[in-house]
């Protein structure tokens, strides 16, 4: 079962759409704690065009995540997400 996904305005700063973020969640290939942060997580998934995007989020309870960042995947970002 997928968690409820909520968004804050900063999630759309880089012009990634809600639909692409949800699609990236469903196609994520790497998901884990962001290095050096306590309650910030990230995943890499694919937008609807098949391009990789990075998404950062906070878990809220057991069944909700709050997305606060999404953009085209940068080189090296995978090394900052602990498996």
N, C-alpha and C positions, 0 to 999 in steps of 0.2 A: 504494500500500500504506500502510495506516495504521500509525503508530508504536505500540509498546507503551505503554500509559498506566498509570502507577503513581500511587498516591495517598498523601499523608501525612495524618494526622488533621486538620490545620488546614483541609484542603480541604472538610470537612463542617461547619465551625463555623457556617455560616449556613443549615444544613439543606437544602442542595442535594444531591440523591442522586447516586450513582455513575452511574446510568442517565441522568440528566439531563445530567450533565457530558459523558458520551460522546456523547449526542445533540447537545449544543451543539458539540462538536468536529466532528461530521459536518456540521453546518449552519452553521458559522462564516462570518461575512461580513466580518470584519476580524481580522487576525492579524499581530502584529509585536512588535518589541522595545519594552519599556516605557521611556518617556523617563526619563532620569537613572539607569538601571540597566544594568549590564554583561551579566548573564546571566539576566535575568528577562524573560519574554515574556508577552503577554496576547492573548486573543481574545474576541470577542463572538460568541455563537451563540444558538441558541434551545433552550429546554428542551422536553420532550415536550408541554407545553401550548401551545407557541408563543410563550412569553414570553422576551425577551432576558435573557441572563445574561452576566456577565463572569467569565472564568477566567484565572488567572495560573499560569504554569508555568516550570520550568527544563528545557532540553534536557539529556539525559544520553546522550552518544554520538550516533550517527547515527540510531538507530531507537527511542528511548525518550524520553518526556517525563514529568516528575514534576509533578503537579498539587498546588499548595499553597494555592490560594484559589479560591473560587467563591461567587457571590452574585447576587441580582437586579442587573441592570445599573443603575449610577448615572448620573445626568446628567453629561455631560462626560468620562466615562471614555475615550471614543473619542479624545479629543485627547491622551491620555497614551500611546497605542499608536501607534508609528511604523509607517507602511505598509511 
